[in-house]
């Protein structure tokens, strides 16, 4: 390193008077000398090398804070956001409930009533009077129904079991 140059600006100190008012006051020369010595030590200042250091005291501009107005609870952005999210969730829940109770439930009732009113698998007495070919056709149609819609077959079997208890 050939040469080092540094500049430091130090804010005025705040002093409170008898009335409780606080105002900025420039630092005394002894305080500036202490800060200059501290900075020289921290940056490795060497006069022989031609280093330069400038420490000045200035009042920093402070932006006055305007106190925030208290807004009503229901107008707060967080509350509005929470209300919107809750409203969406309630809307989806109501829509799902409507689909479940208004569409699917009547559909399941009609399927269950159709299953309950459908003639059960041919009883043994009916099978004995039929030919071997018609029994094979009935078994094949039952197998086809079981492959296509196993839930319906399971419901029918559950109904049979429930009747025998």
C-alpha positions, 0 to 999 in steps of 0.5 A: 500500500502506498498511501491511505486516506480516510475521512470520518464524519461524527454526529453532534451529541444530543444534550437535554436542557432543563425543560426536557428538550433535546437538541444537537450540540457540536463535540468539543475539541478534546472529544474530536481529538480522542476520536481522531486518535481512535481512528488512527489506531484502527486504520493503522495510520502512518505519517511517514507513508503520507497517510491522511485523516480528516475527522469532522463534526456535523449535525446529521439530519434526522427525519421526524417520525409522524406517529401512525394513526390508530386504524380500526381493527376491521380496517387493518390490512392483516385483518382484511387479508385474514378475512379474505382467506377465511372467506375463501375457505368457507366458500370452498367448504360450502361448495363441497358440502353442496356438492356432497349433499345436493348432488352426490347424496341423491345420486347414491340414494338412487343407486342404492334404491336401484340395487335394493329393488333389483332382483337378487341373484337367481336362487337355487330353486330358480337355477334348478329349473333352468338349462345349463346354458342360461346358468352359464350366461347368468354367471358370466353376466355376474362376473362381468358386472363384478369386473365393471363395478365391484362396488355395486357387487360388494353393496349387494353382498353386504345387503344379503349378509345384513338380511341373514343376521 
